[in-house]
Structure formats: structure tokens, C-alpha cells
Amino acid sequence: MTMFRALREGELHRYDEYGDEPASGVGIRARPFDEEGYRPEWVWVAERGDRVVARAAFWGPPDADRPWQLDRFDPGTGPDRVEVGAELLRRAYAELATGEERPSYPMILPADWRDRPDATADAEDRIGAAQRAGLSLFVERISVQWTPADGLPPRPGRLRFVPAAEDPDATRDVLGRICTDSLDAYAQRDIERYGLAKAVEVTIEELEQMPNGTGWDRWRVAFAPGGARVGIVLGTRNPNGGTIGYLGVVPEHRGHHYSDDLVIEALHVFTAAGETVVNDATDVGNAPMAASFARCRYRVTGRRYVLV
């Protein structure tokens, strides 16, 4: 008989009793489990007797009343692993999800996961279990990383950058103009869900609330020499280092690789702040942004398959 439950206070060690993480690299996060600050009541396990046969760890900021995402999920290795994993997620989501905003599942994958049978099998087990539990694909994203060892590109000097906090109205104006036809799946979702004006405020609120974030300190609005607003880059940080929370160019100024100028400005801001690693991502379908990261000396480190 299989039992499904959340861990109790003092039981976080049970998570590690499952066994080793997949050798394929599927689902492997940068930091160890015990450094992420998981709450016992947000970590679920499937047990058969004394054995943990499947596990799921949800995460949210310390002051959050619900988890933001499913960070880690291992459905097991037995012949019924997909069914067991699906039931574990059903029970956990029924308990932890509130309202229409369910925790997403951004599964971490190697960059070549579709070309490796071991990674493909491990990913398909998790996707199959998540889908049976009611989740569906939202977007697949390319993960990229920059460190000082990759070389800091010089500022092109084409644009003038102003701290966003000096002109909040310009920040909101540029965000709204970018969002109207953004290729980013999250931006499109927020506009459909809230409307344009509210979507802009949601973007700002989410970045302000990021754990280890910097608020408006690293946000910059870009202007052309004649004074026109060109774009925005909202640099911040998460527990793993610096990250660009949002970046975009207004429609009438696209086609000039200004996204490179925005990324490079963010890298200079990060470097001045002493960041030793910058992790970013873009949708697989956003080829212009992926090309911009490559031109700015980022390296592809993996993918994220996001289910909601």
C-alpha cells in the first residue's frame, strides 16, 4: 500500500531517503536540497512501509502563504512510477494550490535532453505524471549563463540609460508598450489574464517581491540620443546570483539589436555590484532574444520545461 503525505516538522531528512538524483541531470538544481529553505509542509512523499518511493518539493519565499513553484519532483523507478508520481502530485496540488494561481513546475533539463535516451526517459516520466495530475505544457525555455570569465562586452554607447526609480512613469510606459506584442509567454499570459495596465503592475510587483531581489536599484530605462524611450532592462537577483527579471525594446525601435545594448548594460550593473554569476533564460520561440544572449557572450546551460 502506498501512502501520500506532506512531511512534518523535523522530517525533512525523509526527502533524502528516496535515494540518488537522476544521473541524467533531469531535475538537478544548482543548490543542494538542504540549502533551499524548504518548508516541511510543502514537501510531499509517497511511502511504502519505511521506504520513500516518490517525492515532490514545492518552494516559495519565506513570507509567502502558498508555494510559487514545484522545484523538485522524482516519481520513482518502479514499473508504476508514472501512476505513483501522478497521484503524489494530485494530492499535493489539492492541498497547496489556492484559487486559479497554481504552482508552476519548471523542470530543469540538460540542453541536449531530446538527444539522450536517459534524459528523455527521465523527462518523459515526469511530464507524464504531471500531465496525469492535470498540468500541461506552458512553455519551454533556454537557460543561459554569464560569468566574468566569459568577458564583459564593452558598452556600445548607442543609448543613454537612466535609473528606473528616477522616472517610474517612463518605466510603466515602456513596459506597457513592450508587452503589447511581446514574444514572451509569461507577458502574453499576464495580458490575457489581467489586461495590459494590470499586467504591467503585476510584472513590477513580482520583481519587487523576488527573494534576494534588489527592487528598483538595478533597473534601467534606455533612451535614444534624441530622447525617445527605446527599452528597459530590469536587473535583479535571486538566491543563485544576478538575473535579468525583464528586458524589452519598444516596437518602433526593434530591428537594431538594441536588446544587446540592454543586456550589456545589465552585465555592467551586475559587475559593478560584484555578482560572480548571472543566470537568465528566454523562451525557445524567442529566437531574437536567444541570439542576443549569444552575442553578449552567454553560454547555454540547459532548458526548462514549464508545466502549469
C-alpha positions as CSV (number, residue, x, y, z in Angstrom):
1,M,0.0,0.0,0.0
2,T,1.3,3.5,-0.9
3,M,0.8,6.4,1.4
4,F,0.9,10.0,0.2
5,R,1.6,12.8,2.7
6,A,3.4,16.1,3.5
7,L,6.3,15.9,5.8
8,R,6.0,17.1,9.4
9,E,8.3,19.3,11.4
10,G,11.7,17.6,11.8
11,E,11.1,15.2,8.9
12,L,13.0,16.9,6.1
13,H,15.6,14.2,6.2
14,R,13.0,11.8,4.8
15,Y,13.4,13.6,1.4
16,D,16.9,12.3,1.1
17,E,15.9,8.8,2.0
18,Y,14.5,8.5,-1.5
19,G,17.9,7.9,-2.9
20,D,20.1,9.4,-5.6
21,E,19.0,12.1,-8.0
22,P,18.9,11.1,-11.7
23,A,22.3,10.6,-13.3
24,S,20.8,12.1,-16.5
25,G,20.8,15.5,-14.9
26,V,17.0,15.9,-15.2
27,G,15.6,18.0,-12.4
28,I,19.0,18.7,-10.8
29,R,19.1,22.2,-9.3
30,A,22.2,24.3,-8.7
31,R,22.0,24.2,-4.9
32,P,21.6,21.2,-2.6
33,F,18.1,20.5,-1.1
34,D,19.1,21.4,2.4
35,E,20.2,24.9,1.3
36,E,17.0,25.9,-0.3
37,G,14.9,26.6,2.8
38,Y,12.1,24.2,2.0
39,R,9.1,24.1,4.5
40,P,8.3,20.6,5.6
41,E,4.6,21.1,4.9
42,W,5.4,21.9,1.3
43,V,7.5,18.7,0.8
44,W,5.4,15.6,-0.1
45,V,6.4,12.0,-0.2
46,A,5.0,8.7,-1.3
47,E,5.8,5.9,1.2
48,R,5.6,2.1,1.0
49,G,6.3,0.9,4.5
50,D,9.5,2.6,5.6
51,R,10.6,3.4,2.0
52,V,10.2,6.8,0.2
53,V,9.3,5.8,-3.3
54,A,8.5,9.3,-4.8
55,R,8.9,12.8,-3.7
56,A,8.0,16.4,-4.5
57,A,9.4,19.6,-3.0
58,F,7.5,22.9,-3.5
59,W,9.1,26.3,-2.9
60,G,8.1,29.8,-2.1
61,P,9.6,32.9,-0.4
62,P,9.7,32.9,3.4
63,D,6.7,35.2,3.7
64,A,4.5,33.6,1.1
65,D,1.3,31.9,2.1
66,R,1.5,29.4,-0.7
67,P,4.3,27.9,-2.8
68,W,5.3,29.6,-6.1
69,Q,6.5,26.5,-7.9
70,L,7.3,22.8,-7.8
71,D,11.1,22.8,-7.6
72,R,11.9,19.1,-7.4
73,F,9.9,16.0,-8.4
74,D,11.0,12.4,-8.6
75,P,8.3,9.9,-9.4
76,G,10.3,6.8,-8.6
77,T,11.8,4.0,-10.6
78,G,9.3,1.2,-10.3
79,P,7.0,0.0,-13.1
80,D,4.2,2.1,-11.7
81,R,6.3,5.2,-11.2
82,V,4.2,7.4,-13.5
83,E,1.0,6.5,-11.7
84,V,2.5,6.9,-8.3
85,G,4.1,10.3,-9.3
86,A,0.8,11.5,-10.7
87,E,-1.1,10.6,-7.5
88,L,1.5,12.3,-5.4
89,L,1.1,15.5,-7.4
90,R,-2.7,15.3,-7.3
91,R,-2.7,15.1,-3.5
92,A,-0.1,17.8,-3.1
93,Y,-1.7,20.3,-5.5
94,A,-5.1,19.7,-4.0
95,E,-3.7,20.8,-0.7
96,L,-1.3,23.5,-1.7
97,A,-2.9,25.2,-4.8
98,T,-5.3,28.1,-4.0
99,G,-7.5,29.9,-6.4
100,E,-6.6,30.0,-10.1
101,E,-2.9,30.5,-9.5
102,R,-1.3,27.0,-9.2
103,P,2.4,26.5,-8.5
104,S,4.2,26.0,-11.8
105,Y,6.6,23.2,-12.5
106,P,9.7,24.5,-14.3
107,M,11.5,21.2,-14.8
108,I,15.3,21.6,-15.3
109,L,16.7,19.7,-18.3
110,P,20.1,19.3,-19.9
111,A,20.4,21.3,-23.1
112,D,20.6,18.1,-25.2
113,W,17.8,16.2,-23.4
114,R,16.0,15.2,-26.5
115,D,19.2,13.6,-27.9
116,R,20.0,11.5,-24.9
117,P,17.9,8.4,-24.2
118,D,18.5,8.5,-20.4
119,A,17.5,12.2,-20.1
120,T,14.5,11.7,-22.5
121,A,13.2,8.8,-20.4
122,D,13.6,10.6,-17.1
123,A,11.9,13.7,-18.5
124,E,9.0,11.8,-20.0
125,D,8.3,10.1,-16.7
126,R,8.0,13.4,-15.0
127,I,6.0,15.0,-17.8
128,G,3.6,12.1,-18.0
129,A,3.0,12.1,-14.2
130,A,2.5,15.9,-14.2
131,Q,0.0,15.7,-17.1
132,R,-2.0,12.9,-15.5
133,A,-2.2,15.2,-12.4
134,G,-3.7,17.9,-14.5
135,L,-0.7,20.1,-15.5
136,S,0.0,21.0,-19.1
137,L,2.9,22.5,-21.1
138,F,3.1,26.3,-20.8
139,V,6.5,27.0,-22.4
140,E,10.0,25.5,-22.9
141,R,12.8,27.9,-22.1
142,I,16.5,28.0,-22.9
143,S,18.7,28.6,-19.8
144,V,21.9,30.7,-20.3
145,Q,24.6,31.9,-18.0
146,W,27.3,34.6,-18.0
147,T,30.3,34.9,-15.6
148,P,33.2,37.5,-15.6
149,A,35.4,34.7,-17.1
150,D,33.3,35.0,-20.3
151,G,34.4,38.6,-20.7
152,L,32.5,41.8,-20.2
153,P,31.4,43.2,-23.5
154,P,32.1,46.9,-23.8
155,R,29.1,49.3,-23.7
156,P,28.1,50.1,-27.4
157,G,27.3,53.7,-26.4
158,R,24.3,54.0,-28.6
159,L,21.8,54.5,-25.8
160,R,21.5,56.6,-22.7
161,F,20.5,54.7,-19.5
162,V,18.6,56.2,-16.6
163,P,17.8,54.5,-13.3
164,A,14.2,53.5,-13.5
165,A,13.5,54.8,-10.0
166,E,14.1,58.3,-11.3
167,D,11.2,58.1,-13.7
168,P,8.6,55.5,-12.6
169,D,6.1,56.8,-15.3
170,A,8.6,56.1,-18.1
171,T,9.2,52.6,-16.6
172,R,5.5,51.8,-16.7
173,D,5.1,53.4,-20.2
174,V,7.9,51.4,-21.7
175,L,6.8,48.2,-20.1
176,G,3.3,48.6,-21.4
177,R,4.5,49.3,-25.0
178,I,6.8,46.2,-24.9
179,C,4.1,43.9,-23.6
180,T,1.6,44.7,-26.3
181,D,3.3,42.3,-28.7
182,S,5.9,40.6,-26.7
183,L,7.2,37.1,-27.7
184,D,7.5,36.2,-24.0
185,A,4.9,33.6,-23.0
186,Y,4.6,35.0,-19.5
187,A,3.9,38.5,-20.7
188,Q,1.3,37.2,-23.1
189,R,-0.4,35.2,-20.3
190,D,-0.5,38.2,-17.9
191,I,-2.1,40.4,-20.5
192,E,-4.7,37.8,-21.3
193,R,-5.4,37.3,-17.6
194,Y,-5.3,40.9,-16.3
195,G,-5.3,43.3,-19.2
196,L,-2.4,45.5,-20.2
197,A,-2.4,48.0,-17.3
198,K,-2.7,45.4,-14.6
199,A,-0.1,43.2,-16.3
200,V,2.5,46.0,-16.1
201,E,1.8,46.3,-12.3
202,V,2.0,42.5,-11.8
203,T,5.4,42.5,-13.5
204,I,6.7,45.2,-11.2
205,E,5.2,43.6,-8.1
206,E,6.6,40.2,-8.9
207,L,10.1,41.6,-9.4
208,E,9.9,43.7,-6.2
209,Q,9.0,40.5,-4.3
210,M,11.8,38.3,-5.6
211,P,13.8,36.7,-2.8
212,N,17.2,38.3,-2.5
213,G,16.0,40.8,-5.1
214,T,17.2,44.4,-5.4
215,G,13.9,46.2,-6.0
216,W,14.4,49.1,-8.4
217,D,18.1,49.6,-7.7
218,R,19.3,47.8,-10.9
219,W,16.5,48.8,-13.2
220,R,17.3,51.0,-16.2
221,V,15.3,52.8,-18.9
222,A,17.1,53.3,-22.2
223,F,16.8,56.4,-24.3
224,A,17.9,57.2,-27.9
225,P,20.1,60.2,-28.5
226,G,17.1,62.3,-29.5
227,G,15.3,61.4,-26.2
228,A,12.9,58.7,-27.4
229,R,12.3,55.9,-25.0
230,V,13.8,52.7,-26.5
231,G,13.5,50.0,-23.9
232,I,14.0,48.7,-20.4
233,V,16.2,46.2,-18.6
234,L,15.2,45.2,-15.1
235,G,18.2,43.6,-13.4
236,T,17.8,41.9,-10.0
237,R,19.0,38.8,-8.3
238,N,17.7,35.5,-7.0
239,P,19.3,33.1,-4.5
240,N,21.7,31.8,-7.2
241,G,23.0,35.2,-8.4
242,G,22.2,38.0,-10.7
243,T,19.4,37.7,-13.2
244,I,17.6,40.0,-15.7
245,G,14.0,40.0,-14.5
246,Y,12.6,41.7,-17.6
247,L,14.0,43.1,-20.8
248,G,12.5,44.5,-23.9
249,V,12.6,47.1,-26.8
250,V,9.5,49.1,-27.8
251,P,8.1,48.0,-31.2
252,E,9.1,51.1,-33.2
253,H,12.8,50.6,-32.2
254,R,13.2,46.9,-32.9
255,G,15.4,45.6,-35.6
256,H,18.6,47.4,-34.5
257,H,19.9,44.8,-32.0
258,Y,19.1,47.2,-29.1
259,S,18.5,44.2,-27.0
260,D,22.3,43.7,-27.0
261,D,22.7,47.2,-25.5
262,L,20.2,46.3,-22.8
263,V,21.9,43.0,-21.9
264,I,25.3,44.6,-21.8
265,E,24.1,47.4,-19.6
266,A,22.7,44.9,-17.2
267,L,26.1,43.0,-17.2
268,H,27.9,46.2,-16.3
269,V,25.5,46.9,-13.5
270,F,25.9,43.3,-12.2
271,T,29.7,43.5,-12.4
272,A,29.8,46.8,-10.5
273,A,27.7,45.2,-7.8
274,G,30.1,42.3,-7.5
275,E,28.0,39.5,-9.0
276,T,30.0,36.4,-9.9
277,V,27.4,34.7,-12.0
278,V,24.3,35.8,-14.0
279,N,21.6,33.3,-14.9
280,D,19.0,34.1,-17.4
281,A,16.5,32.4,-19.7
282,T,14.3,33.0,-22.8
283,D,11.5,31.1,-24.5
284,V,12.6,28.6,-27.1
285,G,10.3,30.5,-29.5
286,N,12.0,33.9,-28.8
287,A,14.9,33.4,-31.3
288,P,15.9,37.1,-31.3
289,M,16.5,37.1,-27.6
290,A,18.4,33.9,-27.7
291,A,20.6,35.3,-30.4
292,S,21.1,38.5,-28.3
293,F,22.3,36.5,-25.3
294,A,24.7,34.6,-27.5
295,R,26.2,37.8,-29.0
296,C,26.6,39.1,-25.4
297,R,28.8,36.0,-24.5
298,Y,26.3,34.0,-22.6
299,R,26.6,30.2,-22.7
300,V,23.6,27.8,-23.0
301,T,23.5,25.7,-19.8
302,G,20.2,23.8,-20.2
303,R,16.5,24.1,-20.7
304,R,13.4,24.4,-18.6
305,Y,10.2,22.7,-19.5
306,V,7.5,24.6,-17.7
307,L,4.2,23.0,-16.9
308,V,1.2,24.7,-15.2
